Amino acid sequence: MMDSKATPSNPQYAWAEYLHCMEGASDIDLPVSKPSVASPIWGIILCLALTVLSMWMAQLKVWPFMIHGHATFEPVMVAIILGMIAGNLLPLTKQFQPGIKFSVKKLLPLGIIFLGARLDFKQIINLGAVGVAMSCGEVILALVLMFILTKWLKLSGKLGTLLGIGTAICGGTAIVAAAPVIEAEESDVVFGVATVTLLGLVAMFLLPVLGHAMAMSDKAFGIWAGLAIHQLPQVVAAGFDYSQVAGGQATVVKLARICLLAPIVFIVGFIYARNKSKSHQTVSNKKINYWSMFPKFVLGFLALAFLRTQGWLPDLTVHFPQQVTTTGATDKIYSTPAIAQACSGFCIVMSMAGVGLETKFKAMKQTGLKPFMAATISALIIAVVILAVIKALAIS
């Protein structure tokens, strides 16, 4: 059980402070710091500045942003890199934290909701059928692999469970959600979150490079990224860095994985409680609100996608006085899906800047060698198996 005497300000929990609100689990009792009463304005301004700078840099026609006439970086990836540099080199005070956390926790879900306005619901269903089936298979594979690796490397059972769930579902979010139901130790939570976050960062940068090297289609890469990368921000960054289409499809597949969080945590908690009762130990009576683990923004995403499919999203006509126009036209029609796509892109890039600012290199030192080895082996096997399945199904 997590020590109730643990101080909320303990820097160990810096990894988990914003992760648990990304994909649900917002009401779980986590050992994180209390919300600051400071104004979020300075952190928002910082993220906004990094967003504008990243969008400008991504359009530069010089190396390394342009190679052989092709743009090499999307704004989402530039924003994360700039955020990581600023977050680790600049002496940012605590007054920036509320705004940074707002950019991550609020703008990313909002950006995904807007993303639904540009997707055809039929495509989501078609991709979702494959994505859900592969997600379920990936969850089973990840848990089995981690069970084997836990025995082989002689890790604690609870740490192995957390690493398995984190690899299978959604990284640090799944770990901090599952920790209370198996009464995990503080050190297990810290090692688990640090490990899967570090691996996710590596995959976020590496997979788009490998995808281009293998000439993967947008759909194939979207499925691969959505299943092989751990956390939602990392999936979004890698997907949209590959292409707009890949980013949308990676997000859909990732959302299918996220929706498995609550049932998997319930099953793990049930098994743990049953095994503990058999050993005549006292089982914690702590109740978990499983509905809180469901990411509510998924409903908004699906609702806009449904409206887009039915053609119920209206175009907007703006009337200008004739004297303010140079062409004589007084009406301009704006497509609602196009507006939503622009809003989605901006929110996602700004949230990625916040993710970069929240990524502290010093915290990576908390990763243990054996947990990192186990998670790395598991992640590599899963990525290769998923890629093999994509090739076998001839997804293009």
C-alpha positions as CSV (number, residue, x, y, z in Angstrom):
1,M,0.0,0.0,0.0
2,M,1.3,3.5,-0.7
3,D,2.5,5.1,2.4
4,S,0.0,7.7,3.6
5,K,2.8,9.6,5.2
6,A,4.5,10.3,1.9
7,T,4.9,13.9,1.3
8,P,3.0,15.2,-1.7
9,S,5.8,17.5,-2.7
10,N,8.2,14.5,-3.1
11,P,10.0,15.0,-6.4
12,Q,9.6,11.3,-7.1
13,Y,6.0,12.0,-8.3
14,A,7.0,14.6,-10.9
15,W,6.5,12.0,-13.6
16,A,2.9,11.3,-12.5
17,E,1.6,14.8,-11.8
18,Y,0.0,15.3,-15.2
19,L,-0.1,11.8,-16.6
20,H,-3.1,10.6,-14.6
21,C,-5.5,13.1,-16.1
22,M,-4.5,12.4,-19.7
23,E,-6.5,9.3,-20.3
24,G,-9.0,9.1,-17.5
25,A,-8.3,8.1,-13.9
26,S,-8.9,11.6,-12.8
27,D,-10.6,10.7,-9.4
28,I,-8.0,8.1,-8.3
29,D,-6.2,8.9,-5.1
30,L,-2.7,9.4,-6.3
31,P,0.3,10.6,-4.3
32,V,0.8,13.8,-6.3
33,S,1.2,17.4,-5.3
34,K,-1.7,19.5,-4.5
35,P,-2.9,21.9,-7.2
36,S,-1.2,25.3,-7.1
37,V,-3.2,28.4,-6.5
38,A,-0.8,30.4,-8.7
39,S,-2.2,31.9,-11.9
40,P,-1.8,29.7,-15.0
41,I,-1.2,32.7,-17.3
42,W,2.7,32.5,-17.3
43,G,2.8,28.8,-18.2
44,I,0.2,29.2,-20.9
45,I,2.2,32.1,-22.4
46,L,5.3,30.0,-22.4
47,C,3.5,27.1,-24.1
48,L,1.9,29.5,-26.6
49,A,5.3,31.0,-27.4
50,L,6.8,27.6,-28.0
51,T,3.9,26.6,-30.1
52,V,4.2,29.7,-32.4
53,L,8.0,29.1,-32.6
54,S,7.6,25.4,-33.4
55,M,5.1,26.1,-36.2
56,W,7.4,28.7,-37.7
57,M,10.5,26.5,-37.5
58,A,8.6,23.5,-39.0
59,Q,8.1,25.6,-42.2
60,L,11.7,26.7,-42.6
61,K,13.2,25.6,-45.9
62,V,16.6,25.0,-44.5
63,W,18.4,21.9,-43.1
64,P,17.4,20.0,-40.9
65,F,13.8,21.2,-41.4
66,M,13.9,20.7,-45.1
67,I,15.8,17.8,-46.8
68,H,15.7,17.2,-50.5
69,G,12.7,19.4,-50.8
70,H,10.7,17.6,-48.2
71,A,9.8,18.8,-44.7
72,T,11.3,16.6,-42.1
73,F,9.6,17.8,-38.9
74,E,6.0,18.4,-38.0
75,P,5.2,21.2,-35.5
76,V,4.2,18.5,-32.8
77,M,7.7,17.1,-32.8
78,V,9.4,20.5,-32.8
79,A,7.2,21.6,-29.9
80,I,8.2,18.6,-27.8
81,I,11.9,19.1,-28.6
82,L,11.8,22.8,-27.8
83,G,9.8,22.1,-24.6
84,M,12.3,19.5,-23.4
85,I,15.2,21.9,-24.1
86,A,13.5,24.8,-22.3
87,G,12.3,22.6,-19.4
88,N,15.7,21.2,-18.7
89,L,17.9,24.2,-19.4
90,L,15.9,27.2,-18.2
91,P,15.4,27.9,-14.5
92,L,11.6,27.8,-14.7
93,T,9.9,28.7,-11.4
94,K,6.9,27.2,-9.9
95,Q,4.7,29.9,-11.3
96,F,4.9,28.3,-14.7
97,Q,3.6,24.9,-13.6
98,P,-0.2,25.6,-13.4
99,G,-0.2,26.9,-17.0
100,I,2.0,24.1,-18.3
101,K,-0.3,21.5,-16.7
102,F,-3.4,23.3,-18.1
103,S,-1.9,23.1,-21.6
104,V,-1.3,19.3,-21.2
105,K,-4.4,18.2,-19.3
106,K,-7.0,20.4,-21.0
107,L,-5.8,21.3,-24.5
108,L,-4.8,17.7,-25.6
109,P,-8.3,16.3,-24.9
110,L,-9.8,19.4,-26.6
111,G,-7.6,18.9,-29.6
112,I,-8.7,15.3,-29.9
113,I,-12.3,16.2,-29.7
114,F,-11.8,18.7,-32.5
115,L,-10.0,16.0,-34.4
116,G,-13.3,14.0,-34.6
117,A,-14.7,16.7,-36.9
118,R,-12.4,15.8,-39.8
119,L,-12.8,12.0,-39.6
120,D,-15.5,9.9,-41.3
121,F,-17.2,7.7,-38.7
122,K,-17.2,4.8,-41.2
123,Q,-13.4,4.9,-41.3
124,I,-13.3,5.0,-37.5
125,I,-15.5,1.8,-37.4
126,N,-13.4,0.0,-40.0
127,L,-10.1,1.0,-38.4
128,G,-11.6,0.5,-34.9
129,A,-12.5,-3.2,-35.7
130,V,-8.9,-3.9,-36.6
131,G,-7.6,-1.7,-33.8
132,V,-9.8,-3.2,-31.1
133,A,-8.9,-6.7,-32.1
134,M,-5.2,-5.9,-32.2
135,S,-5.4,-3.9,-28.9
136,C,-6.9,-6.9,-27.1
137,G,-4.2,-9.1,-28.5
138,E,-1.5,-6.6,-27.5
139,V,-2.8,-6.4,-23.9
140,I,-2.7,-10.2,-23.5
141,L,0.8,-10.4,-25.1
142,A,2.2,-7.6,-22.9
143,L,0.9,-9.1,-19.7
144,V,2.2,-12.6,-20.6
145,L,5.6,-11.2,-21.6
146,M,5.9,-9.2,-18.4
147,F,4.9,-12.2,-16.3
148,I,7.7,-14.2,-17.9
149,L,10.2,-11.4,-17.7
150,T,9.3,-10.8,-14.0
151,K,10.1,-14.4,-13.2
152,W,13.3,-14.4,-15.3
153,L,14.7,-11.2,-13.9
154,K,13.4,-11.8,-10.4
155,L,11.4,-8.6,-10.1
156,S,8.7,-8.1,-7.6
157,G,5.3,-9.3,-8.7
158,K,3.7,-5.9,-8.2
159,L,6.3,-4.1,-10.2
160,G,6.0,-6.6,-13.0
161,T,2.2,-6.1,-12.9
162,L,2.5,-2.4,-13.1
163,L,5.1,-2.6,-16.0
164,G,2.8,-5.0,-17.8
165,I,-0.2,-2.8,-17.5
166,G,1.8,0.3,-18.4
167,T,3.2,-1.3,-21.5
168,A,-0.2,-2.8,-22.6
169,I,-2.6,0.1,-22.0
170,C,-1.3,3.7,-21.6
171,G,2.0,4.0,-19.9
172,G,2.2,6.0,-16.7
173,T,-1.5,6.6,-16.6
174,A,-2.3,2.9,-16.3
175,I,0.5,2.4,-13.7
176,V,-0.8,5.1,-11.4
177,A,-4.4,3.8,-11.9
178,A,-3.5,0.2,-11.1
179,A,-1.2,0.9,-8.2
180,P,-3.9,1.4,-5.5
181,V,-5.8,-1.8,-6.4
182,I,-2.7,-4.0,-5.9
183,E,-1.3,-1.9,-3.0
184,A,1.9,-1.2,-4.8
185,E,4.9,0.3,-3.1
186,E,6.0,3.8,-3.8
187,S,9.3,2.6,-5.4
188,D,7.4,0.3,-7.7
189,V,5.2,3.2,-8.9
190,V,8.2,5.5,-9.4
191,F,10.3,2.8,-11.3
192,G,7.3,1.8,-13.4
193,V,6.3,5.3,-14.5
194,A,9.8,6.5,-15.2
195,T,10.6,3.3,-17.2
196,V,7.6,3.4,-19.5
197,T,7.8,7.1,-20.0
198,L,11.4,6.9,-21.0
199,L,10.7,4.0,-23.4
200,G,7.8,5.9,-24.9
201,L,9.9,8.9,-25.6
202,V,12.5,6.8,-27.4
203,A,9.7,5.1,-29.5
204,M,8.1,8.5,-30.2
205,F,11.3,9.7,-32.0
206,L,12.3,6.3,-33.5
207,L,9.1,4.9,-35.0
208,P,8.5,7.7,-37.5
209,V,12.1,7.3,-38.8
210,L,11.6,3.5,-39.1
211,G,8.2,4.0,-40.7
212,H,9.6,6.2,-43.4
213,A,12.5,3.8,-43.9
214,M,10.1,0.9,-44.5
215,A,7.8,3.1,-46.6
216,M,4.8,2.3,-44.5
217,S,1.4,3.6,-45.5
218,D,-0.3,6.2,-43.3
219,K,-2.8,3.7,-42.1
220,A,-0.3,1.0,-41.3
221,F,2.0,3.4,-39.4
222,G,-1.0,4.8,-37.6
223,I,-1.9,1.4,-36.3
224,W,1.7,0.6,-35.4
225,A,2.2,3.8,-33.5
226,G,-1.1,3.5,-31.8
227,L,-0.3,0.1,-30.4
228,A,3.5,0.2,-29.9
229,I,3.9,3.6,-28.1
230,H,2.8,3.8,-24.5
231,Q,1.3,7.2,-23.7
232,L,-1.3,9.3,-25.6
233,P,0.8,12.4,-26.1
234,Q,3.6,10.3,-27.5
235,V,1.3,8.5,-29.9
236,V,-0.2,11.8,-31.1
237,A,3.3,13.3,-31.6
238,A,4.7,10.3,-33.5
239,G,1.5,9.9,-35.6
240,F,1.2,13.5,-36.7
241,D,4.9,13.7,-37.2
242,Y,4.5,11.0,-39.8
243,S,1.4,12.5,-41.5
244,Q,-1.9,14.1,-40.7
245,V,-3.7,10.9,-41.8
246,A,-1.4,8.7,-39.7
247,G,-1.9,11.0,-36.7
248,G,-5.7,10.6,-36.9
249,Q,-5.6,6.9,-37.2
250,A,-3.0,6.5,-34.5
251,T,-5.2,8.5,-32.2
252,V,-8.2,6.3,-32.9
253,V,-6.3,3.1,-32.2
254,K,-4.8,4.5,-29.1
255,L,-8.2,5.5,-27.8
256,A,-9.3,1.9,-28.3
257,R,-6.4,0.9,-25.9
258,I,-7.3,3.6,-23.4
259,C,-10.9,2.3,-23.2
260,L,-9.5,-1.0,-21.9
261,L,-8.0,0.7,-18.9
262,A,-10.9,0.3,-16.5
263,P,-11.7,-3.3,-17.3
264,I,-8.1,-4.4,-17.1
265,V,-7.6,-2.6,-13.7
266,F,-10.8,-4.2,-12.5
267,I,-9.6,-7.7,-13.5
268,V,-6.2,-7.2,-12.0
269,G,-7.7,-5.9,-8.8
270,F,-10.1,-8.8,-8.6
271,I,-7.3,-11.4,-9.1
272,Y,-5.1,-9.6,-6.5
273,A,-7.9,-9.5,-3.9
274,R,-8.8,-13.2,-4.5
275,N,-5.2,-14.3,-4.2
276,K,-4.7,-12.2,-1.0
277,S,-7.8,-13.6,0.6
278,K,-6.6,-17.1,-0.1
279,S,-3.5,-16.3,1.8
280,H,-5.6,-15.1,4.7
281,Q,-4.4,-11.5,4.5
282,T,-6.5,-8.5,5.0
283,V,-7.8,-7.0,1.7
284,S,-8.0,-3.3,1.4
285,N,-11.5,-1.9,1.4
286,K,-10.5,1.0,-0.8
287,K,-13.1,1.5,-3.5
288,I,-12.1,2.5,-7.0
289,N,-14.3,4.6,-9.2
290,Y,-13.9,2.7,-12.5
291,W,-16.0,5.1,-14.4
292,S,-13.5,7.8,-13.6
293,M,-10.9,5.9,-15.6
294,F,-12.9,6.3,-18.8
295,P,-11.6,9.3,-20.8
296,K,-14.7,11.4,-21.2
297,F,-13.3,13.3,-24.2
298,V,-13.6,10.1,-26.3
299,L,-17.4,10.8,-26.3
300,G,-16.9,14.3,-27.7
301,F,-14.5,12.9,-30.3
302,L,-17.0,10.2,-31.4
303,A,-19.9,12.8,-31.4
304,L,-18.1,15.2,-33.8
305,A,-17.1,12.3,-36.0
306,F,-20.7,11.1,-36.2
307,L,-21.9,14.6,-37.1
308,R,-19.2,14.9,-39.7
309,T,-20.3,11.6,-41.2
310,Q,-23.9,12.6,-41.4
311,G,-23.1,15.9,-42.9
312,W,-24.6,17.8,-40.0
313,L,-21.7,20.1,-39.4
314,P,-22.7,23.4,-41.1
315,D,-20.4,25.6,-43.1
316,L,-20.1,29.2,-41.7
317,T,-20.7,32.2,-43.9
318,V,-19.2,35.5,-42.7
319,H,-20.5,38.7,-44.3
320,F,-18.0,41.5,-44.8
321,P,-18.9,45.1,-45.7
322,Q,-18.0,45.7,-49.3
323,Q,-15.7,48.6,-48.6
324,V,-13.3,46.4,-46.6
325,T,-12.8,43.8,-49.3
326,T,-10.4,44.1,-52.3
327,T,-12.1,41.6,-54.5
328,G,-15.6,42.8,-54.2
329,A,-16.8,39.6,-52.5
330,T,-18.7,40.3,-49.3
331,D,-19.3,36.8,-48.1
332,K,-16.7,34.2,-47.2
333,I,-17.6,30.6,-46.4
334,Y,-15.7,28.7,-43.8
335,S,-15.8,24.9,-43.6
336,T,-16.5,23.7,-40.0
337,P,-14.3,20.6,-40.4
338,A,-11.5,22.8,-41.6
339,I,-11.9,25.2,-38.7
340,A,-12.0,22.2,-36.3
341,Q,-8.9,20.8,-37.9
342,A,-7.0,24.0,-37.4
343,C,-8.1,24.3,-33.8
344,S,-7.2,20.6,-33.2
345,G,-3.7,21.1,-34.6
346,F,-3.1,24.2,-32.6
347,C,-4.3,22.6,-29.3
348,I,-2.3,19.4,-29.9
349,V,0.9,21.3,-30.7
350,M,0.5,23.5,-27.6
351,S,-0.1,20.5,-25.4
352,M,3.0,18.9,-26.9
353,A,5.0,21.9,-25.8
354,G,3.7,21.3,-22.3
355,V,4.7,17.7,-22.4
356,G,8.2,18.6,-23.4
357,L,8.4,21.1,-20.6
358,E,7.2,18.5,-18.1
359,T,9.8,15.9,-19.2
360,K,12.8,16.2,-16.8
361,F,16.0,14.4,-17.7
362,K,16.9,14.1,-14.0
363,A,13.9,12.0,-13.3
364,M,15.1,9.4,-15.8
365,K,17.8,8.5,-13.4
366,Q,15.1,6.9,-11.2
367,T,14.8,4.1,-13.8
368,G,16.1,0.8,-12.4
369,L,18.3,-1.4,-14.6
370,K,16.2,-4.6,-14.4
371,P,12.8,-2.9,-14.7
372,F,14.1,-1.0,-17.7
373,M,15.5,-4.2,-19.2
374,A,12.2,-6.0,-18.8
375,A,10.1,-3.2,-20.2
376,T,12.5,-2.7,-23.1
377,I,12.4,-6.4,-24.1
378,S,8.7,-6.4,-23.8
379,A,8.3,-3.2,-25.9
380,L,10.6,-4.5,-28.6
381,I,8.8,-7.8,-28.9
382,I,5.4,-6.1,-29.0
383,A,6.5,-3.6,-31.6
384,V,7.9,-6.4,-33.8
385,V,4.9,-8.7,-33.4
386,I,2.5,-5.8,-34.3
387,L,4.6,-4.9,-37.3
388,A,4.5,-8.6,-38.4
389,V,0.7,-8.7,-38.0
390,I,0.3,-5.5,-40.0
391,K,2.5,-7.0,-42.8
392,A,0.6,-10.3,-42.6
393,L,-2.8,-8.5,-42.9
394,A,-1.4,-6.4,-45.8
395,I,-2.7,-3.2,-44.2
396,S,-2.1,-0.4,-46.5
